[in-house]
């Protein structure tokens, strides 16, 4: 009998060898471990149109689809890493606006690993999906309403 010890605390995800007397090739993975740590690292896909306004250190609000935001609240964190170049799936069909199959990766470290509901902690599990809000600036309601008119006025100007 052989005991394998993981260097991290986590859950076994994918056991590649489960037969009695099975042989594992040298250097081949035996299983995958999903870390269950006190800190949650969230991976975001940022649109190329938005990446110019996202900076390392910006605060982020993460709303998990598994837990109703209006009841359980959200996680908060900060952007830790931004990918230096766009990533994408060349086989994915482009959306109606085009370019929907490229994105930048942002890693956000959450301040907590649980949400609270009536004093009880709700665990955030690996693989959960949701939405993230990164505040990139502020505008008044008036500037929001006037922007289409100002853009229309600029359309009739010549250089």
C-alpha positions in Angstrom: 0.0 0.0 0.0 1.3 3.5 -0.9 0.1 6.7 0.6 0.2 9.9 -1.6 0.2 13.2 0.2 -0.8 16.4 -1.5 1.2 19.6 -1.0 -2.1 21.6 -0.7 -5.3 21.1 1.1 -8.0 20.3 -1.4 -10.5 17.9 -3.0 -9.7 15.1 -5.4 -11.2 15.9 -8.8 -10.0 13.5 -11.4 -8.4 10.1 -10.5 -6.6 8.8 -13.5 -5.8 5.3 -12.2 -8.3 3.4 -10.2 -7.7 -0.3 -11.0 -6.1 -2.7 -8.5 -2.5 -3.3 -9.6 -2.6 -0.6 -12.2 0.7 0.9 -13.3 1.4 4.6 -13.6 4.0 5.8 -16.0 6.8 8.0 -14.6 5.9 11.7 -14.5 2.2 11.0 -15.4 -0.4 12.6 -13.3 -2.2 10.3 -10.9 -5.0 12.7 -9.9 -6.0 16.3 -9.9 -6.5 18.2 -6.7 -8.7 21.3 -6.5 -7.4 23.5 -3.8 -9.7 24.5 -0.9 -7.9 27.4 0.6 -8.8 30.3 2.8 -8.4 32.7 -0.1 -10.4 32.6 -3.3 -8.8 33.5 -6.6 -11.3 34.5 -9.2 -10.6 34.4 -13.0 -12.4 37.0 -15.1 -12.7 37.5 -18.8 -12.4 41.1 -19.7 -13.6 42.4 -23.1 -10.9 44.0 -25.2 -13.0 47.2 -25.3 -12.8 47.4 -21.5 -9.2 46.4 -20.8 -7.8 49.9 -21.1 -9.8 51.0 -18.1 -8.9 48.0 -15.8 -5.8 48.3 -13.6 -4.1 46.2 -11.0 -5.3 47.1 -7.6 -8.8 48.2 -8.6 -11.6 47.0 -6.4 -14.0 44.3 -7.8 -17.4 43.2 -6.7 -18.2 39.5 -7.5 -21.8 38.2 -7.7 -22.0 34.4 -7.8 -24.9 33.0 -9.8 -25.3 30.1 -7.3 -26.3 32.5 -4.5 -28.9 35.3 -5.1 -27.0 38.6 -4.8 -30.0 40.4 -3.2 -30.1 37.8 -0.4 -26.5 36.7 0.2 -24.6 39.7 -1.0 -21.3 39.5 -3.0 -17.6 38.9 -2.6 -15.2 41.9 -2.8 -11.6 41.8 -3.9 -8.9 43.5 -5.9 -7.4 42.9 -9.4 -4.1 41.1 -8.9 -3.0 40.1 -12.4 -3.9 41.2 -15.9 -2.8 39.1 -18.9 -0.3 41.0 -21.1 -2.1 39.9 -24.3 -5.5 38.8 -25.5 -6.5 35.2 -25.2 -9.2 33.5 -27.3 -10.6 30.4 -28.9 -10.0 30.5 -32.7 -12.6 27.8 -33.2 -15.4 29.7 -31.4 -17.9 31.5 -33.7 -17.7 35.3 -33.5 -20.8 37.0 -32.0 -22.9 39.6 -33.9 -20.6 42.4 -32.9 -17.5 40.3 -33.9 -14.5 39.7 -31.6 -16.5 38.0 -28.9 -14.1 35.1 -28.9 -11.2 37.1 -27.5 -10.7 38.4 -24.0 -8.1 39.4 -21.4 -7.7 37.3 -18.3 -7.8 39.2 -14.9 -7.2 37.4 -11.6 -8.9 38.8 -8.6 -8.1 37.8 -5.0 -11.3 37.9 -2.9 -11.2 39.3 0.6 -13.3 36.3 1.9 -13.9 32.7 1.0 -17.5 32.6 2.1 -20.7 34.5 1.9 -22.9 35.0 5.0 -26.6 34.1 5.2 -28.3 34.6 8.5 -24.9 34.2 10.3 -24.2 30.9 8.5 -21.2 30.8 6.1 -21.9 29.7 2.5 -18.8 28.2 0.9 -17.5 29.4 -2.4 -16.6 26.3 -4.4 -14.2 26.0 -7.4 -15.9 26.3 -10.7 -18.7 28.6 -9.6 -19.6 31.2 -12.2 -20.9 34.7 -11.8 -20.4 38.3 -12.8 -17.9 40.8 -11.7 -18.2 44.6 -11.6 -15.1 46.7 -11.8 -15.8 50.4 -11.4 -13.7 52.1 -14.0 -15.0 55.7 -13.6 -17.9 57.9 -12.7 -20.4 59.9 -14.8 -23.3 62.0 -13.9 -26.8 61.1 -15.1 -26.8 64.3 -17.2 -23.6 63.3 -19.1 -25.0 59.8 -19.6 -28.2 61.3 -21.2 -26.4 63.9 -23.3 -23.7 61.7 -24.7 -25.7 60.4 -27.7 -26.5 64.0 -28.7 -22.9 65.1 -28.4 -21.8 62.1 -30.5 -24.4 63.0 -33.2 -23.1 66.6 -33.2 -19.5 65.4 -33.7 -20.7 63.2 -36.7 -21.3 66.4 -38.8 -17.9 67.9 -38.2 -14.9 67.8 -40.6 -11.2 67.9 -39.9 
